[in-house]
């Protein structure tokens, strides 16, 4: 959600180009858990829990996209 907010705030010129770069790439990039996400999917698949891995994948991606849109909507409402 935070990344969606920051991207939209940058598009609306609410935080400026330097603030956008700092917050989107620097701060949000540091919060990324992509490697953990990938490891968990691989571990579940290796443990023959393919259904759990697929569910985790779908829910995580859907929530990530949904929260990005929610953050962008919040930024639009503020700017």
N, C-alpha and C positions, 0 to 999 in steps of 0.2 A: 504494500500500500504506500509506503514511504517513497519508494522509487517512482511509482506512478504520479504521486504528488509532486515530487521534485522535477520530473520530466515536464509535466504540464506547467508548473510554475516557471520553468525556464522558457517554455514556448510562449507564455504570456508575458515574458520579460518581468516577472515578479521578483526574481532573485538575481538577475544579471548573469552574464556568461561565466564569470569566475565562480559565482556561487553555485551555478548549475554544475559546472565541472567538478568543483570540490565535493558537493553533496552527492551527485549521481555516481561519479566514478570513484571518488575517494571514500566517502563514508558508506554509501550503500554497497559498493564493491567489497569493502572490508567485511560486510555482514553476510556476504554470499556463502551459502552452504551447499553449493553445487556438488563439490567433491563428496561431501557426506551423503547427499541425496543419491548420487550415483553409486556410492559404495553400498548403501542400504539396499538399493534395487538389485545390485549384483549379488549381495549376500543372501537376500531372500530367494533369488532365482537359483543360486547354487545350492541352497537348502531345500530345493524342490517345493518352494512356496510361491509358485508362479502367479496364482490367483491373488495372493496378498501383495506381491510385487506390482502386479498390474493395477490393483485398486489403489495402492499407495501412489503410483505414478499418476494415475488419472485424477485423484483427489488433489494431490499437490499441485499439478499443473493448472487444474481448473481454479483452485483457490488463488494461486499466484496471479493468474490472468484477471480474475474477478476483483481481487484487491488492488491490482494496478489500475483498473478502470475506476474503482472507488476513490483511489488517491487522486487520479486525474480530475474526477468530478469535484472533489473537495477543493483542489487548486483553482479550478475554473470558477467555483462559487466565491472564492476569496479574491480573485483578481478579475 
